[in-house]
Amino acid sequence: MTNKLMKLMAVTLLVLPAIANAQTTFGTTGRWIDRIGDLIQNLIPIVIAIALLVFFWGLVKFISKAGDEAEVKKSKGLMIWGLIALFVMITVWGLVRFIQKELNISGYNIDLPQVPRP
């Protein structure tokens, strides 16, 4: 019990100044958070493209394996999971955008992700 309490106190003493923004290292933490946000923002179009490819791969398999019931069932599953993934991602994006507009939150503009063109 005492060992856990000592560890908790040590972590609290190390983290508390950063949370209170009383230390200059908080700026470094803020930059890391921004980098993680940028990474996630750059990964979103890739994940959407993968979900779309899964759907179309299931569609191609569905058409090409029309005679085999087991393959048709697998390809239907691929199409369904691809659609579920797209639905969830677009719904989350829409909810975040709605909340951002309703609460009048500015600073980060959450637009529909686009694939960069060469």
N, CA, C and O atoms as a printed pandas DataFrame, in Angstrom:
     atom_number atom_name residue_name chain_id  residue_number  x_coord  y_coord  z_coord
0              1         N          MET        A               1    0.816   -1.189    0.000
1              2        CA          MET        A               1    0.000    0.000    0.000
2              3         C          MET        A               1    0.861    1.254    0.000
3              4         O          MET        A               1    0.596    2.200   -0.742
4              5         N          THR        A               2    1.890    1.255    0.834
5              6        CA          THR        A               2    2.763    2.416    0.932
6              7         C          THR        A               2    3.528    2.620   -0.367
7              8         O          THR        A               2    3.752    3.756   -0.785
8              9         N          ASN        A               3    3.933    1.521   -1.011
9             10        CA          ASN        A               3    4.676    1.601   -2.262
10            11         C          ASN        A               3    3.802    2.222   -3.359
11            12         O          ASN        A               3    4.272    3.061   -4.127
12            13         N          LYS        A               4    2.542    1.812   -3.431
13            14        CA          LYS        A               4    1.635    2.382   -4.427
14            15         C          LYS        A               4    1.390    3.864   -4.162
15            16         O          LYS        A               4    1.319    4.670   -5.090
16            17         N          LEU        A               5    1.263    4.204   -2.904
17            18        CA          LEU        A               5    1.044    5.597   -2.534
18            19         C          LEU        A               5    2.250    6.461   -2.901
19            20         O          LEU        A               5    2.090    7.586   -3.376
20            21         N          MET        A               6    3.444    5.939   -2.682
21            22        CA          MET        A               6    4.664    6.683   -3.029
22            23         C          MET        A               6    4.762    6.881   -4.545
23            24         O          MET        A               6    5.136    7.958   -5.009
24            25         N          LYS        A               7    4.427    5.849   -5.309
25            26        CA          LYS        A               7    4.457    5.972   -6.771
26            27         C          LYS        A               7    3.432    6.998   -7.243
27            28         O          LYS        A               7    3.725    7.813   -8.117
28            29         N          LEU        A               8    2.248    6.959   -6.676
29            30        CA          LEU        A               8    1.211    7.918   -7.041
30            31         C          LEU        A               8    1.633    9.346   -6.716
31            32         O          LEU        A               8    1.399   10.258   -7.509
32            33         N          MET        A               9    2.241    9.542   -5.579
33            34        CA          MET        A               9    2.708   10.875   -5.204
34            35         C          MET        A               9    3.825   11.344   -6.126
35            36         O          MET        A               9    3.866   12.518   -6.494
36            37         N          ALA        A              10    4.729   10.450   -6.505
37            38        CA          ALA        A              10    5.819   10.826   -7.403
38            39         C          ALA        A              10    5.279   11.237   -8.766
39            40         O          ALA        A              10    5.709   12.245   -9.326
40            41         N          VAL        A              11    4.350   10.472   -9.296
41            42        CA          VAL        A              11    3.760   10.810  -10.593
42            43         C          VAL        A              11    2.995   12.126  -10.500
43            44         O          VAL        A              11    3.075   12.954  -11.407
44            45         N          THR        A              12    2.269   12.321   -9.430
45            46        CA          THR        A              12    1.520   13.561   -9.239
46            47         C          THR        A              12    2.453   14.763   -9.181
47            48         O          THR        A              12    2.170   15.798   -9.786
48            49         N          LEU        A              13    3.552   14.636   -8.466
49            50        CA          LEU        A              13    4.500   15.744   -8.369
50            51         C          LEU        A              13    5.162   16.046   -9.707
51            52         O          LEU        A              13    5.495   17.199   -9.984
52            53         N          LEU        A              14    5.354   15.033  -10.534
53            54        CA          LEU        A              14    5.965   15.260  -11.837
54            55         C          LEU        A              14    4.986   15.861  -12.838
55            56         O          LEU        A              14    5.375   16.685  -13.665
56            57         N          VAL        A              15    3.730   15.460  -12.772
57            58        CA          VAL        A              15    2.754   15.863  -13.775
58            59         C          VAL        A              15    2.019   17.151  -13.407
59            60         O          VAL        A              15    1.626   17.906  -14.297
60            61         N          LEU        A              16    1.832   17.410  -12.147
61            62        CA          LEU        A              16    1.036   18.549  -11.702
62            63         C          LEU        A              16    1.520   19.899  -12.240
63            64         O          LEU        A              16    0.680   20.689  -12.671
64            65         N          PRO        A              17    2.820   20.211  -12.242
65            66        CA          PRO        A              17    3.233   21.507  -12.800
66            67         C          PRO        A              17    2.911   21.643  -14.287
67            68         O          PRO        A              17    2.577   22.732  -14.752
68            69         N          ALA        A              18    3.008   20.556  -15.025
69            70        CA          ALA        A              18    2.678   20.619  -16.445
70            71         C          ALA        A              18    1.190   20.860  -16.637
71            72         O          ALA        A              18    0.788   21.598  -17.537
72            73         N          ILE        A              19    0.375   20.244  -15.800
73            74        CA          ILE        A              19   -1.068   20.452  -15.894
74            75         C          ILE        A              19   -1.424   21.885  -15.515
75            76         O          ILE        A              19   -2.301   22.490  -16.130
76            77         N          ALA        A              20   -0.760   22.419  -14.525
77            78        CA          ALA        A              20   -1.031   23.782  -14.068
78            79         C          ALA        A              20   -0.410   24.821  -14.995
79            80         O          ALA        A              20   -0.594   26.022  -14.800
80            81         N          ASN        A              21    0.322   24.357  -15.998
81            82        CA          ASN        A              21    0.988   25.236  -16.955
82            83         C          ASN        A              21    1.973   26.156  -16.236
83            84         O          ASN        A              21    2.152   27.309  -16.629
84            85         N          ALA        A              22    2.602   25.653  -15.198
85            86        CA          ALA        A              22    3.552   26.445  -14.432
86            87         C          ALA        A              22    4.985   26.168  -14.852
87            88         O          ALA        A              22    5.922   26.744  -14.299
88            89         N          GLN        A              23    5.152   25.302  -15.812
89            90        CA          GLN        A              23    6.485   24.920  -16.230
90            91         C          GLN        A              23    6.615   25.178  -17.724
91            92         O          GLN        A              23    5.624   25.122  -18.452
92            93         N          THR        A              24    7.810   25.455  -18.179
93            94        CA          THR        A              24    8.000   25.718  -19.598
94            95         C          THR        A              24    7.941   24.452  -20.430
95            96         O          THR        A              24    7.831   24.537  -21.653
96            97         N          THR        A              25    8.009   23.289  -19.820
97            98        CA          THR        A              25    7.951   22.055  -20.602
98            99         C          THR        A              25    6.560   21.776  -21.132
99           100         O          THR        A              25    6.387   20.891  -21.970
100          101         N          PHE        A              26    5.557   22.517  -20.659
101          102        CA          PHE        A              26    4.203   22.300  -21.161
102          103         C          PHE        A              26    4.122   22.620  -22.647
103          104         O          PHE        A              26    3.348   21.994  -23.372
104          105         N          GLY        A              27    4.913   23.590  -23.110
105          106        CA          GLY        A              27    4.929   23.904  -24.529
106          107         C          GLY        A              27    5.394   22.727  -25.358
107          108         O          GLY        A              27    4.883   22.495  -26.454
108          109         N          THR        A              28    6.350   21.987  -24.850
109          110        CA          THR        A              28    6.812   20.795  -25.542
110          111         C          THR        A              28    5.708   19.755  -25.598
111          112         O          THR        A              28    5.510   19.110  -26.627
112          113         N          THR        A              29    4.991   19.590  -24.505
113          114        CA          THR        A              29    3.882   18.646  -24.483
114          115         C          THR        A              29    2.808   19.082  -25.464
115          116         O          THR        A              29    2.220   18.246  -26.151
116          117         N          GLY        A              30    2.549   20.366  -25.539
117          118        CA          GLY        A              30    1.568   20.881  -26.481
118          119         C          GLY        A              30    1.962   20.608  -27.918
119          120         O          GLY        A              30    1.111   20.296  -28.751
120          121         N          ARG        A              31    3.250   20.723  -28.212
121          122        CA          ARG        A              31    3.712   20.418  -29.567
122          123         C          ARG        A              31    3.515   18.948  -29.886
123          124         O          ARG        A              31    3.138   18.602  -31.006
124          125         N          TRP        A              32    3.766   18.072  -28.910
125          126        CA          TRP        A              32    3.559   16.635  -29.142
126          127         C          TRP        A              32    2.087   16.337  -29.376
127          128         O          TRP        A              32    1.745   15.509  -30.221
128          129         N          ILE        A              33    1.226   16.998  -28.642
129          130        CA          ILE        A              33   -0.209   16.795  -28.844
130          131         C          ILE        A              33   -0.610   17.273  -30.231
131          132         O          ILE        A              33   -1.409   16.620  -30.901
132          133         N          ASP        A              34   -0.064   18.407  -30.671
133          134        CA          ASP        A              34   -0.336   18.896  -32.021
134          135         C          ASP        A              34    0.173   17.921  -33.072
135          136         O          ASP        A              34   -0.500   17.688  -34.076
136          137         N          ARG        A              35    1.343   17.352  -32.855
137          138        CA          ARG        A              35    1.886   16.382  -33.813
138          139         C          ARG        A              35    1.016   15.133  -33.892
139          140         O          ARG        A              35    0.784   14.598  -34.976
140          141         N          ILE        A              36    0.539   14.674  -32.747
141          142        CA          ILE        A              36   -0.340   13.505  -32.751
142          143         C          ILE        A              36   -1.640   13.842  -33.484
143          144         O          ILE        A              36   -2.153   13.025  -34.250
144          145         N          GLY        A              37   -2.167   15.037  -33.250
145          146        CA          GLY        A              37   -3.367   15.474  -33.966
146          147         C          GLY        A              37   -3.137   15.558  -35.462
147          148         O          GLY        A              37   -3.998   15.157  -36.245
148          149         N          ASP        A              38   -1.981   16.078  -35.872
149          150        CA          ASP        A              38   -1.652   16.140  -37.294
150          151         C          ASP        A              38   -1.533   14.746  -37.893
151          152         O          ASP        A              38   -1.990   14.505  -39.011
152          153         N          LEU        A              39   -0.920   13.828  -37.151
153          154        CA          LEU        A              39   -0.785   12.452  -37.630
154          155         C          LEU        A              39   -2.154   11.815  -37.822
155          156         O          LEU        A              39   -2.405   11.167  -38.838
156          157         N          ILE        A              40   -3.034   11.996  -36.852
157          158        CA          ILE        A              40   -4.385   11.438  -36.970
158          159         C          ILE        A              40   -5.118   12.066  -38.145
159          160         O          ILE        A              40   -5.813   11.375  -38.890
160          161         N          GLN        A              41   -4.962   13.375  -38.312
161          162        CA          GLN        A              41   -5.627   14.061  -39.416
162          163         C          GLN        A              41   -5.115   13.558  -40.765
163          164         O          GLN        A              41   -5.881   13.480  -41.726
164          165         N          ASN        A              42   -3.831   13.216  -40.847
165          166        CA          ASN        A              42   -3.284   12.695  -42.092
166          167         C          ASN        A              42   -3.659   11.235  -42.321
167          168         O          ASN        A              42   -3.683   10.780  -43.465
168          169         N          LEU        A              43   -3.948   10.500  -41.262
169          170        CA          LEU        A              43   -4.321    9.096  -41.406
170          171         C          LEU        A              43   -5.789    8.904  -41.768
171          172         O          LEU        A              43   -6.156    7.857  -42.302
172          173         N          ILE        A              44   -6.625    9.878  -41.492
173          174        CA          ILE        A              44   -8.059    9.740  -41.745
174          175         C          ILE        A              44   -8.364    9.435  -43.216
175          176         O          ILE        A              44   -9.122    8.501  -43.475
176          177         N          PRO        A              45   -7.816   10.169  -44.195
177          178        CA          PRO        A              45   -8.119    9.827  -45.591
178          179         C          PRO        A              45   -7.632    8.429  -45.969
179          180         O          PRO        A              45   -8.256    7.752  -46.785
180          181         N          ILE        A              46   -6.526    8.001  -45.381
181          182        CA          ILE        A              46   -6.007    6.666  -45.684
182          183         C          ILE        A              46   -6.955    5.597  -45.157
183          184         O          ILE        A              46   -7.229    4.615  -45.846
184          185         N          VAL        A              47   -7.456    5.783  -43.941
185          186        CA          VAL        A              47   -8.379    4.809  -43.353
186          187         C          VAL        A              47   -9.696    4.784  -44.130
187          188         O          VAL        A              47  -10.267    3.714  -44.339
188          189         N          ILE        A              48  -10.180    5.942  -44.556
189          190        CA          ILE        A              48  -11.397    5.988  -45.367
190          191         C          ILE        A              48  -11.167    5.281  -46.697
191          192         O          ILE        A              48  -12.039    4.549  -47.166
192          193         N          ALA        A              49  -10.008    5.489  -47.309
193          194        CA          ALA        A              49   -9.697    4.814  -48.570
194          195         C          ALA        A              49   -9.626    3.302  -48.379
195          196         O          ALA        A              49  -10.085    2.551  -49.239
196          197         N          ILE        A              50   -9.059    2.847  -47.268
197          198        CA          ILE        A              50   -8.988    1.405  -46.999
198          199         C          ILE        A              50  -10.394    0.831  -46.839
199          200         O          ILE        A              50  -10.682   -0.243  -47.368
200          201         N          ALA        A              51  -11.268    1.524  -46.122
201          202        CA          ALA        A              51  -12.646    1.049  -45.953
202          203         C          ALA        A              51  -13.366    0.984  -47.294
203          204         O          ALA        A              51  -14.126    0.051  -47.552
204          205         N          LEU        A              52  -13.128    1.968  -48.139
205          206        CA          LEU        A              52  -13.740    1.968  -49.465
206          207         C          LEU        A              52  -13.196    0.827  -50.317
207          208         O          LEU        A              52  -13.947    0.179  -51.046
208          209         N          LEU        A              53  -11.886    0.582  -50.225
209          210        CA          LEU        A              53  -11.297   -0.540  -50.961
210          211         C          LEU        A              53  -11.835   -1.882  -50.474
211          212         O          LEU        A              53  -12.064   -2.782  -51.281
212          213         N          VAL        A              54  -12.038   -2.027  -49.172
213          214        CA          VAL        A              54  -12.611   -3.268  -48.635
214          215         C          VAL        A              54  -14.009   -3.482  -49.203
215          216         O          VAL        A              54  -14.358   -4.597  -49.590
216          217         N          PHE        A              55  -14.805   -2.427  -49.256
217          218        CA          PHE        A              55  -16.144   -2.549  -49.824
218          219         C          PHE        A              55  -16.079   -2.976  -51.290
219          220         O          PHE        A              55  -16.775   -3.905  -51.700
220          221         N          PHE        A              56  -15.244   -2.299  -52.078
221          222        CA          PHE        A              56  -15.169   -2.635  -53.500
222          223         C          PHE        A              56  -14.547   -4.012  -53.733
223          224         O          PHE        A              56  -14.925   -4.708  -54.675
224          225         N          TRP        A              57  -13.596   -4.410  -52.885
225          226        CA          TRP        A              57  -13.025   -5.752  -52.999
226          227         C          TRP        A              57  -14.112   -6.800  -52.742
227          228         O          TRP        A              57  -14.174   -7.812  -53.440
228          229         N          GLY        A              58  -14.949   -6.565  -51.764
229          230        CA          GLY        A              58  -16.071   -7.470  -51.507
230          231         C          GLY        A              58  -17.046   -7.494  -52.667
231          232         O          GLY        A              58  -17.588   -8.549  -52.996
232          233         N          LEU        A              59  -17.280   -6.342  -53.297
233          234        CA          LEU        A              59  -18.169   -6.267  -54.453
234          235         C          LEU        A              59  -17.610   -7.058  -55.628
235          236         O          LEU        A              59  -18.344   -7.789  -56.294
236          237         N          VAL        A              60  -16.310   -6.914  -55.884
237          238        CA          VAL        A              60  -15.675   -7.657  -56.978
238          239         C          VAL        A              60  -15.748   -9.157  -56.709
239          240         O          VAL        A              60  -16.059   -9.937  -57.609
240          241         N          LYS        A              61  -15.463   -9.558  -55.473
241          242        CA          LYS        A              61  -15.550  -10.979  -55.129
242          243         C          LYS        A              61  -16.988  -11.481  -55.228
243          244         O          LYS        A              61  -17.218  -12.614  -55.650
244          245         N          PHE        A              62  -17.947  -10.658  -54.848
245          246        CA          PHE        A              62  -19.356  -11.036  -54.924
246          247         C          PHE        A              62  -19.765  -11.308  -56.368
247          248         O          PHE        A              62  -20.479  -12.272  -56.649
248          249         N          ILE        A              63  -19.310  -10.456  -57.276
249          250        CA          ILE        A              63  -19.665  -10.618  -58.686
250          251         C          ILE        A              63  -18.914  -11.790  -59.305
251          252         O          ILE        A              63  -19.496  -12.584  -60.044
252          253         N          SER        A              64  -17.617  -11.898  -59.002
253          254        CA          SER        A              64  -16.810  -12.936  -59.656
254          255         C          SER        A              64  -17.076  -14.338  -59.110
255          256         O          SER        A              64  -16.902  -15.311  -59.844
256          257         N          LYS        A              65  -17.485  -14.477  -57.864
257          258        CA          LYS        A              65  -17.728  -15.795  -57.256
258          259         C          LYS        A              65  -19.223  -16.036  -57.071
259          260         O          LYS        A              65  -19.638  -16.601  -56.059
260          261         N          ALA        A              66  -20.024  -15.617  -58.029
261          262        CA          ALA        A              66  -21.478  -15.680  -57.880
262          263         C          ALA        A              66  -22.006  -17.102  -57.718
263          264         O          ALA        A              66  -23.073  -17.277  -57.131
264          265         N          GLY        A              67  -21.309  -18.124  -58.211
265          266        CA          GLY        A              67  -21.799  -19.497  -58.120
266          267         C          GLY        A              67  -21.529  -20.166  -56.786
267          268         O          GLY        A              67  -22.258  -21.083  -56.405
268          269         N          ASP        A              68  -20.508  -19.736  -56.066
269          270        CA          ASP        A              68  -20.089  -20.379  -54.819
270          271         C          ASP        A              68  -20.735  -19.662  -53.626
271          272         O          ASP        A              68  -20.440  -18.499  -53.349
272          273         N          GLU        A              69  -21.626  -20.386  -52.924
273          274        CA          GLU        A              69  -22.360  -19.777  -51.811
274          275         C          GLU        A              69  -21.456  -19.322  -50.667
275          276         O          GLU        A              69  -21.696  -18.272  -50.070
276          277         N          ALA        A              70  -20.417  -20.105  -50.355
277          278        CA          ALA        A              70  -19.518  -19.744  -49.252
278          279         C          ALA        A              70  -18.760  -18.454  -49.572
279          280         O          ALA        A              70  -18.612  -17.586  -48.711
280          281         N          GLU        A              71  -18.284  -18.335  -50.809
281          282        CA          GLU        A              71  -17.559  -17.124  -51.215
282          283         C          GLU        A              71  -18.492  -15.915  -51.288
283          284         O          GLU        A              71  -18.098  -14.797  -50.959
284          285         N          VAL        A              72  -19.725  -16.150  -51.721
285          286        CA          VAL        A              72  -20.699  -15.052  -51.777
286          287         C          VAL        A              72  -20.967  -14.530  -50.364
287          288         O          VAL        A              72  -21.076  -13.322  -50.153
288          289         N          LYS        A              73  -21.073  -15.450  -49.397
289          290        CA          LYS        A              73  -21.311  -15.042  -48.013
290          291         C          LYS        A              73  -20.128  -14.241  -47.468
291          292         O          LYS        A              73  -20.321  -13.236  -46.784
292          293         N          LYS        A              74  -18.889  -14.688  -47.772
293          294        CA          LYS        A              74  -17.696  -13.955  -47.328
294          295         C          LYS        A              74  -17.639  -12.567  -47.960
295          296         O          LYS        A              74  -17.313  -11.584  -47.295
296          297         N          SER        A              75  -17.961  -12.498  -49.254
297          298        CA          SER        A              75  -17.892  -11.203  -49.936
298          299         C          SER        A              75  -18.983  -10.256  -49.432
299          300         O          SER        A              75  -18.765   -9.046  -49.358
300          301         N          LYS        A              76  -20.156  -10.798  -49.083
301          302        CA          LYS        A              76  -21.188   -9.951  -48.477
302          303         C          LYS        A              76  -20.698   -9.393  -47.146
303          304         O          LYS        A              76  -20.942   -8.231  -46.821
304          305         N          GLY        A              77  -20.005  -10.231  -46.382
305          306        CA          GLY        A              77  -19.442   -9.772  -45.114
306          307         C          GLY        A              77  -18.438   -8.650  -45.312
307          308         O          GLY        A              77  -18.431   -7.678  -44.557
308          309         N          LEU        A              78  -17.581   -8.783  -46.336
309          310        CA          LEU        A              78  -16.612   -7.715  -46.629
310          311         C          LEU        A              78  -17.320   -6.411  -46.984
311          312         O          LEU        A              78  -16.946   -5.337  -46.513
312          313         N          MET        A              79  -18.345   -6.524  -47.820
313          314        CA          MET        A              79  -19.068   -5.312  -48.209
314          315         C          MET        A              79  -19.753   -4.673  -47.001
315          316         O          MET        A              79  -19.741   -3.452  -46.849
316          317         N          ILE        A              80  -20.345   -5.496  -46.152
317          318        CA          ILE        A              80  -21.033   -4.959  -44.977
318          319         C          ILE        A              80  -20.045   -4.280  -44.039
319          320         O          ILE        A              80  -20.312   -3.184  -43.547
320          321         N          TRP        A              81  -18.896   -4.925  -43.784
321          322        CA          TRP        A              81  -17.911   -4.315  -42.884
322          323         C          TRP        A              81  -17.324   -3.038  -43.480
323          324         O          TRP        A              81  -17.047   -2.084  -42.752
324          325         N          GLY        A              82  -17.132   -3.014  -44.800
325          326        CA          GLY        A              82  -16.659   -1.788  -45.443
326          327         C          GLY        A              82  -17.656   -0.650  -45.291
327          328         O          GLY        A              82  -17.277    0.488  -45.013
328          329         N          LEU        A              83  -18.948   -0.967  -45.476
329          330        CA          LEU        A              83  -19.982    0.054  -45.311
330          331         C          LEU        A              83  -20.108    0.504  -43.857
331          332         O          LEU        A              83  -20.300    1.689  -43.586
332          333         N          ILE        A              84  -20.002   -0.441  -42.926
333          334        CA          ILE        A              84  -20.065   -0.072  -41.507
334          335         C          ILE        A              84  -18.917    0.864  -41.152
335          336         O          ILE        A              84  -19.116    1.862  -40.459
336          337         N          ALA        A              85  -17.712    0.543  -41.627
337          338        CA          ALA        A              85  -16.551    1.391  -41.338
338          339         C          ALA        A              85  -16.747    2.795  -41.912
339          340         O          ALA        A              85  -16.480    3.788  -41.235
340          341         N          LEU        A              86  -17.212    2.876  -43.157
341          342        CA          LEU        A              86  -17.459    4.188  -43.764
342          343         C          LEU        A              86  -18.540    4.946  -42.996
343          344         O          LEU        A              86  -18.401    6.142  -42.740
344          345         N          PHE        A              87  -19.607    4.256  -42.634
345          346        CA          PHE        A              87  -20.698    4.896  -41.899
346          347         C          PHE        A              87  -20.217    5.448  -40.563
347          348         O          PHE        A              87  -20.533    6.583  -40.207
348          349         N          VAL        A              88  -19.457    4.651  -39.828
349          350        CA          VAL        A              88  -18.974    5.088  -38.515
350          351         C          VAL        A              88  -18.050    6.293  -38.657
351          352         O          VAL        A              88  -18.180    7.265  -37.912
352          353         N          MET        A              89  -17.115    6.237  -39.610
353          354        CA          MET        A              89  -16.167    7.348  -39.763
354          355         C          MET        A              89  -16.870    8.639  -40.165
355          356         O          MET        A              89  -16.572    9.706  -39.628
356          357         N          ILE        A              90  -17.797    8.543  -41.107
357          358        CA          ILE        A              90  -18.481    9.748  -41.568
358          359         C          ILE        A              90  -19.435   10.268  -40.494
359          360         O          ILE        A              90  -19.605   11.478  -40.352
360          361         N          THR        A              91  -20.059    9.363  -39.739
361          362        CA          THR        A              91  -20.945    9.786  -38.656
362          363         C          THR        A              91  -20.170   10.506  -37.555
363          364         O          THR        A              91  -20.611   11.542  -37.057
364          365         N          VAL        A              92  -19.026    9.962  -37.181
365          366        CA          VAL        A              92  -18.206   10.617  -36.154
366          367         C          VAL        A              92  -17.754   11.985  -36.647
367          368         O          VAL        A              92  -17.787   12.961  -35.898
368          369         N          TRP        A              93  -17.334   12.055  -37.904
369          370        CA          TRP        A              93  -16.928   13.346  -38.464
370          371         C          TRP        A              93  -18.092   14.337  -38.409
371          372         O          TRP        A              93  -17.906   15.493  -38.029
372          373         N          GLY        A              94  -19.296   13.885  -38.788
373          374        CA          GLY        A              94  -20.461   14.755  -38.769
374          375         C          GLY        A              94  -20.831   15.213  -37.369
375          376         O          GLY        A              94  -21.180   16.376  -37.168
376          377         N          LEU        A              95  -20.758   14.305  -36.397
377          378        CA          LEU        A              95  -21.069   14.675  -35.015
378          379         C          LEU        A              95  -20.070   15.691  -34.467
379          380         O          LEU        A              95  -20.453   16.647  -33.793
380          381         N          VAL        A              96  -18.806   15.481  -34.758
381          382        CA          VAL        A              96  -17.787   16.430  -34.293
382          383         C          VAL        A              96  -18.013   17.792  -34.931
383          384         O          VAL        A              96  -17.917   18.822  -34.263
384          385         N          ARG        A              97  -18.312   17.796  -36.215
385          386        CA          ARG        A              97  -18.566   19.054  -36.918
386          387         C          ARG        A              97  -19.809   19.756  -36.353
387          388         O          ARG        A              97  -19.812   20.973  -36.170
388          389         N          PHE        A              98  -20.868   18.973  -36.078
389          390        CA          PHE        A              98  -22.101   19.530  -35.519
390          391         C          PHE        A              98  -21.851   20.140  -34.144
391          392         O          PHE        A              98  -22.285   21.258  -33.868
392          393         N          ILE        A              99  -21.154   19.407  -33.289
393          394        CA          ILE        A              99  -20.854   19.908  -31.943
394          395         C          ILE        A              99  -19.983   21.153  -32.023
395          396         O          ILE        A              99  -20.163   22.097  -31.255
396          397         N          GLN        A             100  -19.032   21.148  -32.962
397          398        CA          GLN        A             100  -18.160   22.308  -33.126
398          399         C          GLN        A             100  -18.974   23.538  -33.518
399          400         O          GLN        A             100  -18.732   24.628  -33.000
400          401         N          LYS        A             101  -19.925   23.378  -34.414
401          402        CA          LYS        A             101  -20.733   24.518  -34.844
402          403         C          LYS        A             101  -21.711   24.959  -33.754
403          404         O          LYS        A             101  -21.891   26.157  -33.534
404          405         N          GLU        A             102  -22.344   24.001  -33.071
405          406        CA          GLU        A             102  -23.338   24.349  -32.055
406          407         C          GLU        A             102  -22.714   25.016  -30.836
407          408         O          GLU        A             102  -23.307   25.928  -30.261
408          409         N          LEU        A             103  -21.540   24.579  -30.441
409          410        CA          LEU        A             103  -20.875   25.166  -29.284
410          411         C          LEU        A             103  -19.984   26.341  -29.663
411          412         O          LEU        A             103  -19.319   26.931  -28.811
412          413         N          ASN        A             104  -19.979   26.674  -30.952
413          414        CA          ASN        A             104  -19.211   27.804  -31.457
414          415         C          ASN        A             104  -17.728   27.671  -31.110
415          416         O          ASN        A             104  -17.090   28.626  -30.667
416          417         N          ILE        A             105  -17.205   26.486  -31.318
417          418        CA          ILE        A             105  -15.797   26.214  -31.038
418          419         C          ILE        A             105  -14.991   26.583  -32.276
419          420         O          ILE        A             105  -15.286   26.127  -33.380
420          421         N          SER        A             106  -13.982   27.405  -32.083
421          422        CA          SER        A             106  -13.135   27.775  -33.211
422          423         C          SER        A             106  -11.703   27.382  -32.899
423          424         O          SER        A             106  -11.391   26.957  -31.787
424          425         N          GLY        A             107  -10.863   27.523  -33.861
425          426        CA          GLY        A             107   -9.452   27.201  -33.664
426          427         C          GLY        A             107   -9.029   26.030  -34.526
427          428         O          GLY        A             107   -7.956   26.045  -35.129
428          429         N          TYR        A             108   -9.863   25.033  -34.582
429          430        CA          TYR        A             108   -9.586   23.883  -35.434
430          431         C          TYR        A             108  -10.734   23.745  -36.408
431          432         O          TYR        A             108  -11.888   23.590  -36.009
432          433         N          ASN        A             109  -10.417   23.802  -37.669
433          434        CA          ASN        A             109  -11.421   23.664  -38.698
434          435         C          ASN        A             109  -11.459   22.206  -39.130
435          436         O          ASN        A             109  -10.503   21.715  -39.730
436          437         N          ILE        A             110  -12.533   21.520  -38.840
437          438        CA          ILE        A             110  -12.644   20.102  -39.155
438          439         C          ILE        A             110  -13.394   19.974  -40.468
439          440         O          ILE        A             110  -14.624   20.002  -40.489
440          441         N          ASP        A             111  -12.669   19.836  -41.546
441          442        CA          ASP        A             111  -13.266   19.682  -42.858
442          443         C          ASP        A             111  -13.234   18.224  -43.270
443          444         O          ASP        A             111  -12.533   17.409  -42.669
444          445         N          LEU        A             112  -13.995   17.907  -44.292
445          446        CA          LEU        A             112  -13.995   16.560  -44.833
446          447         C          LEU        A             112  -12.600   16.260  -45.365
447          448         O          LEU        A             112  -12.071   17.033  -46.163
448          449         N          PRO        A             113  -11.993   15.154  -44.940
449          450        CA          PRO        A             113  -10.624   14.866  -45.373
450          451         C          PRO        A             113  -10.558   14.590  -46.867
451          452         O          PRO        A             113  -11.469   13.997  -47.446
452          453         N          GLN        A             114   -9.474   15.025  -47.474
453          454        CA          GLN        A             114   -9.269   14.823  -48.900
454          455         C          GLN        A             114   -7.915   14.182  -49.125
455          456         O          GLN        A             114   -6.969   14.399  -48.369
456          457         N          VAL        A             115   -7.844   13.390  -50.178
457          458        CA          VAL        A             115   -6.584   12.751  -50.535
458          459         C          VAL        A             115   -5.755   13.771  -51.309
459          460         O          VAL        A             115   -6.249   14.353  -52.275
460          461         N          PRO        A             116   -4.490   14.004  -50.903
461          462        CA          PRO        A             116   -3.662   14.976  -51.621
462          463         C          PRO        A             116   -3.359   14.505  -53.039
463          464         O          PRO        A             116   -3.168   13.316  -53.292
464          465         N          ARG        A             117   -3.322   15.451  -53.938
465          466        CA          ARG        A             117   -3.034   15.134  -55.340
466          467         C          ARG        A             117   -1.590   15.502  -55.651
467          468         O          ARG        A             117   -1.083   16.519  -55.177
468          469         N          PRO        A             118   -0.934   14.670  -56.451
469          470        CA          PRO        A             118    0.478   14.980  -56.779
470          471         C          PRO        A             118    0.616   16.164  -57.701
471          472         O          PRO        A             118    1.731   16.540  -58.061
